[in-house]
Amino acid sequence: MIRPLALGAVIGLAVSGAMATYFYLQSNGLNEAELETARTLSLATLRAVPADPSNMVADNPAAIALGEALFNEVGLSANGAVSCATCHVESRQFQDDLALSKGIGTTSRRAMPLRGVGHALWLFWDGRKDSLWAQALGPLESAVEHGFTRSEVAGYIAAHYREPYENLFGPLPAQNTNPASPLGTAAQQAAWAALSAEQQDQINRIFANTGKAIAAFERTLLPLENRFDRYVSALLAGQAPTGEAALTQLEIDGFKIFAGKGACVNCHNGPRLTDEFFHNTGVASPQNPVVDFGRLEALAQVEADEFNCLGPYSDAAPAQCGTLRFMSRGEHLFERAFKSPSLRGVADRPPYMHAGQLATLPLVIEHYNRAMPSISGHTELEPLGLTTEEKAALLAFLKVL
């Protein structure tokens, strides 16, 4: 039982802390609405990685261990030199700092950072995959990434990872390792067509399970706390932020622009600082005059994908595939639309946009400030009218992230 005097002291401390926070907020011009917005953006509000019913081993420790090995396995590539980690470098937020990523060849888009990717609803810049395990399959048989085929993946797993694979998924059938894929070269497609339906299914299942193990590992790549998170935590705890939790007045002003006049929070919201959706922001195409139509072309791809949530290799019941079943399909909305990336760590990973079209954050800010028309479709942007001082403040805040 707390004695009255001790209880009074506790209440006094609480009131004192609250008053300190009140005066701190008032002196820095942060109102209650801005503080609530800051709370929703802080890492403390991030929930646990959601379950993936389409992947029965999503949170299995053995699958995570196998997935980490496969993530770093260069043997799953045509030249024996490319792994997932080639384009998703751990020390660089699991991305590669390149405008266009390089595997066997050069890709047409930038590698997205993977921290927090277990929360993503759609994968790739255009959302052409609806699960993390389905996404992991794409690069394996891409001619410019790993350059492998499904049959080669199955054969490599059987030769080098048989025991951990079989412990998770059961016995492996005999493998024909001749390069065969429905998405490969003409010769590889012919080799695939020559296989029986049963052989194709066996290969597809091993291929899908490989992706499920990689996804299990990638789900463990959680976002890291930054200075903004510590700042918000201090405020909500009734403390005036100090040291590593403190922001300068310029940085605080930048947050106010981020959440207000700059309208950044419209697409970069929640603790991952992304709305997980697709937007046309008028970014130029690096392949001019070729146009990358983004989400518009991906809609048909994700629906036709045999590895989607409703496909034969998913572990989910159809009722559990609501994201796919009820996805938005409006063409006017998705032409040249690309996914909003997370802004956590954004200052440390130039260049920017889906193909690295903008080299620096000041150029990104100026792009949004001017709101240039899109080369195709309709940009969602409107001119912001930010002053030189406001742009400097916004840049300072983005660096805090």
N, C-alpha and C positions, 0 to 999 in steps of 0.2 A: 504494500500500500504506500502511495506517495504522500509524504507529509505536506500539509498546506503550504509551508514555507518553500519547500522544494518545488512544488507545483507552481507556485507564484513565480519562482525564478525561471522555470521552464517557459511559462507564458511570457514572462518579460523578455527572455531571449528571442522567442518567436516573433514578438511584436517588434523588438529592436531590429531583427533581421529583415522583417517585412518593410519597416520604415526605411532601412538602409537601401533596400532594393527600390522602394518607391522614389526616394530622392535621387538614386542613381539613374533610374529610368527618366525622371523628369529632367534631370540635368543634361541627359543625352538626347532628349527629344523623341524617345520611343514610346508610342502610346500603347494602350492595351491591345488593340487590334493587331498592331505590328508584333507585339510580344507573342500573341497567339499564333500568328503566321510563323514566327521564328520557331516556336515549339513544334509545329507540324513538320518543319524542315529538319529538325534535329535527329541525330541517329538514335537517340533514346526512344523515339516513337516507332522505330522499325520493328516489325513483328518477326517472328521466326520464319524461316524459309517455308513457304507453303508446300503442302504435300503434292506430289505428282502421281495421281492414280494411274497414269499411262506407263509408269516405270516402277515395277514392283521391287526393284533393288535401290531405289533412289536414296535411301538413307541407311543402307546396309554397310557396316564398316568394311567388310571384305570387298564389296563392290567399290567403295571409296578408294581402298588401297590399290585394287586392280586398275581403277580409272586413273589414278595418279601416274601409275607406271605407263599406261597407254597414252596419256596426255604428253608424256615426255619421250615416247618411243619413236625414234627416227626410222626404225625398220618398217613402219607403216607408210612408206613413201616410195615412189619409183626410183629415186636416186639415193635412198638410204641416208638422207641428210635433213629431211623436213619432218617436224613433229608439230603438234598443236602449240607447243611452247615456242616455236620459231616465230610465230606472229603474236603470241600472247605471253610476253616476257614478265615473269613474276616481279622483278625489280622495277618494272615500268607500268605498274597497275594492270598487268596482264594484257598489254598492247605493245605495239612495236615502234611508235614514233614516226611511222612512214605515212605519206599521203596515200599511197597505194601499196598494200602489203605484198610481200614477195615470198613465194614458195618455190615450186618447180619453175614457175613463170611469175608474171606480174598480174595481180588481180585488178579489178575495176573499182574497188572501194577500199576504204580504210578499215583496219581491225578495230573493233570496239573493245574497251576494257571490260574484263570479266568479273571484277569484284561486285558482288551483289546480283549476279546474273540469274541466280536461282529464283529471284522474284519476278523475272521478266515474263510477260504474257506471250509476247511474240519475239522471234529471234531473227537476227540479221537486220540490216538497215531497212529492209523492205518488209520484214515480218513474213517471209515465205516459209518459215517453219514455226510450228505451234508448240514445240517442247524443246527443252534443252538437249535431250538425247537425239531427237531428230535433227537438230542443228548440227550436232557433232558429226553426223554422217556426211553432210554436204562436202566439207573440205576434203574428206578422204578420197572421194572419187572425182574431185575437180581436177581438170587437166592442168590448171595453173597453181594449184595448192599442193596436195600430196601426190596427185597423179597416179593413184592406185585404183584398183577395181574391187568390186565386192568379193569376187572369188579369191583375190589375193589377200584381202583382209581376213577372210575366213581361214585360208591356208596358213597365214602367219600366226593367227591366234592358236590354231591347232598345233603348230610347230613350236611355239615359244611361250604360250600362256595356257596350255591345256589344263593343268591342275587347278589354278585359281578360277578359270572359266567354268570348268565342270563342277567345281564345288558350289558355284552360284547357279548355273543354268542347266546342269545335267550333262550326260555324255555327248561328245561331239561325234557326228557321223564322219565317215571317210570323206576326204576332201580331194577335189580336182583343182589344182592351183593354177591352171591355165588362165591367163587374164580374160575375164568375162564380166561384162556389165551392160545393162540396158542403156546406160548413159555414156558409154565410152566411144572409142573410135569405131569405124565401120567393122573392123576385124573383131573387136571386143564385143560389139553388139551381135555379130554373127555367132560368135562363140556362146554368148548368152542364149540366143535363140535355139542353139543346138542342144542345150540342156533340157532335161525333162522338167515338168512342172514341180515334181518333188525335189529335184536337185536345186532348182531356183529358190524354192521355199526354204530349204535347209540353209542355203547361203544367205538369204535375206534375214533369216532369224539370227544367225551368228553375227551378221552385220549390224542388225538392230541392237542386239545385246551388247555389242562393242560400244555403241553409242550410249547405251544406258549406263554402262560402267563409267565412261568418261564423264557423263552428266552427274553421276553420283559424286565424283570428285569436285567438279566445278560448282556444285551446290554448296560446298564448304568454303568457297572464296568470298568471305564476307567483307563489307565495306569497313574502312578504317576511320576512327574518330579524328576529327580535325579541330582547328581552333574555334570555329563557329559552334560546334557541338559543345565544347567546354564552356564557351561564353553563355549559351542558352541554359545549360545545366546549372551554372552558377546563379543566373537570374532566377530560375525557377526554384532554386534552393534557398532563396532569400539572401543571397550574398552578392556583394559588389565584385564583379569579375576582376581578377588580378593575375599577373604573370602570364602563363600560357592560356589562360581563359579570357584575357583582356583583348578588346578590339580598340583600335584608334577611332577618333571621331570620323575620320575620312572613311574608314571601313564600315562604321555604323551608318553613315550617310549613304554609302553604296548599297547596304542591305535595304534601306528604305526605298531606294530607286529600284532595286531588284524586285521588291514586293509591291511597288506602286507604279510610278510613272514609266519605268522601263518594261513593265508587263512580263518580265522574265518568268515569274512564278506561274503564269498561265500554263506553260508547258513544262516547266522544271519545278515540280512541286512534290510534296511528300519527302520522306527521309532519304530516298535515293535521288531526289532532285530530277525526276523524270515522271511524266504522266503515262509512260509506256505506250504512247499513241504516235500517230503519223501526221506530219504537217508539211505543207508546201510553204517554204520561206523564201522562195525566189533565188535560191542559190544557183549559180551558173553551173552548167555541165562541163566537166573537164574534158569530155570527149567531143566537144563541139566539132561539127554540127550534129553528131549523134546525140540523141536524148535518152537519158536514163529515166524511165517513167516511174521508178520506185514502187510504192505500194500498189499502184494500179495494176501492174503486171503480176504482182505477187499473189493477188487474190486467187486467181485460177490455179497458180502453182501450189499453194498450200491446200486447196481443196482436193487437188488431184494427187497429192503426195501419198504414196502407199504407206509411208511411215508417220502419218499424222495420227491424231488421237483416236479417230474413228477407224483407222486401218487395221489390218489383220495382225500387226506386230505390236500393237498397243495393248497394255494390260488394263485399260480402263473400260468400264461399261459405257455405252453411248450416252447415258444420262449424265455422265461425269465429264463430258466434252463440251460443255456450254460455251467456252471461249470460241471454239471452232464453229459450233452449230449456229451461234447467234452473232457472228462477226459482222461488222459494218461493211457494206459493199458499194456505197455511193461513189460513182465514178467522178462526179464533180468534186468530191472531197479528196480523192486519193491520187490524182494525176500529179506526178513529180513530188509526192509526199514521202518523207523519210522519218524514221523514228527519232524521237527526242532522246539523245544520249544522257546518261547521268552526268551531272556537273561536278561530282565529287572528284577532287584531284585535277580539275580541268586545266588549271594554269600550268601543270607539269607535263601536258601531253599535246603540244602543237604538232602538226597543223590541225585545222578544224574542218568540220562538216563531213559528209559521207564519203568524200573523195579527197579530203585535204585541200579544198579549194582556197581556204583562207589561212594564211600562214601564221597569224598572230591574234591574240585576244583583242587588241585594239581594232584590228580589221573586222573581227566578228561584231564588236559593239557598233562600229560604224555601219556595217551591213544592216543590222537591225534598226539602227537609228534612221537610215535613209529609206529603207523599205523599197528596194528596187523591184520592178515587176518581174514575174517569172517568165522564163522562155517558153513555158508550156503550162497549161493549167492556170490556176489563180492563187497568187500568194495570199497568205493569211495576214501578212504584216501591214501595218500602217505606220507612217513616219512618227517617230517618238518625240522629236524636238528636244533632245538632250543637249545641254550646254557642254562646253569643254570641261567645266568643273564637274558636272554630273557624270560625264563619261569617265573622268579620272577616278571618281568615287566608286562607280560601278566596277571598274577594273580592279580597284583595291579590294573590294569585297570578293570578287571572283577568285582572287589570289588566296583569300582566307580559306576557301573551300578545298 
